[in-house]
Amino acid sequence: KVTSRYGRQFNPDLDGKVKPLLQWLAELGLTEEQRIKAIAKCPVLLRCSLEAYLKPHVLWMTGLGMDGSQIAKAISSFPNILLYSLEANLKPCVQWMSGLGMDGSQIAKAISSFPNILLYSLEANLKPCVQWMSDLGMDGSQIAKAIAKHPQLFGYSLEANLKPKAQLLRERGLSNGEIASTLA
């Protein structure tokens, strides 16, 4: 599938890069289907150094308290997570989540179920959404719980999706507290 998508320009070193990558992904717990899906979604993984780039990302995820199945789930659903800078992209988001009062298991759950959350802008996406949750009357522990349970909320537009839906629920008689309780 990858070679049909990228044609002749794609000529991976099968023995030197592909086989070790597939073996490493298998050792992480990805099924054959998940490995194929991850490479099809992100073929540039085939050109990345395992030792210099990919393994440090997994080591970092392990340090967050993510278990093997959570890491495998995150990589298979969003393999690009292995390509972003730990220092510039991933760590700041986790530090922010920790600052909200999320514990390690909540952070691990959020990342494994929606790894894209690590790539959203703190200023443009994450902080405004948390402020909206706070405006609904959610306290810090409820917000932390909501992020762990529903991290995909951050993938929705606040202005075009979340706020109008909350307004519709208000018009149907729900209070902010009732709306907040459905999120947490």
Salt bridges, closest charged atoms under 4 A:
ASP15 OD1 - LYS19 NZ 2.95
GLU51 OE2 - LYS55 NZ 2.69
GLU87 OE2 - LYS91 NZ 2.65
GLU123 OE2 - LYS127 NZ 2.74
GLU159 OE2 - LYS163 NZ 2.85
